[in-house]
Amino acid sequence: MKIGIADTTFARIDLASFVLSTLKKEVPSAKIERYTVPGFKDLPVACKKLIEEEHCAIVLALSMAGSAKIDEQCAAEASNGLQQVQLMTNTHILNVMVYTNEEKDEKKLYALAKDRVIKHTLNALALLQGKTTLTPFAGTGKRQGSNDAGTIRK
C-alpha cells in the first residue's frame, strides 16, 4: 500500500509531520510518497500525479488557508479541483484544510490542526481497509479538529 501526502509551503505548520508520525505508529510498513507544492491551488495536480504517476492508493491533501476573504475563495477553488481529481482518478483524496481564522490562539490552532490531520490519516487507513470500515460510525457526528458533535436522537 502506498499513501500519498501532498502539502504546501504556504502552511504555517508542517502538517505532514502528523501524518508521518501517525503512519509510523499505525502502519510502519506503509510506503509513503510526498509531494510539496507552493500553495493549495497547486494541490490538485500534485494529487493527480501522486495517484497516476506514483500509484498511491489514497492521498492526503494538507493545507492551511489564511484569514483573508481571497484565501477562503482560493481554498474553495482548490477543494473543487481536488474533487475533480477524485472523480477523474476514482481515488480518494482526503482534503485536510485548516483555516487560520478557526482559532486566534496559535497554540490552540496548532492543536486543532494536529487533531484534524491525525483523524484524517486514520480515516484514510480505514478507507484502505474497505468501503464498510467506517460504516459503524455513520451518523455519529465525528469531527476532525474539534469535539465530535454526537448523534441526534428522536
Secondary structure, DSSP 8 states (H G I E B T S, - for coil): -EEEEEEESS-SS-HHHHHHHHHHHH-TT-EEEEEEESSGGGHHHHHHHHHHTT--SEEEEEEEE-SSHHHHHHHHHHHHHHHHHHHHHT--EEEEEEEGGG-SSHHHHHHHHHHHHHHHHHHHHHHHH-TTTTGGGTTS---SSS--------
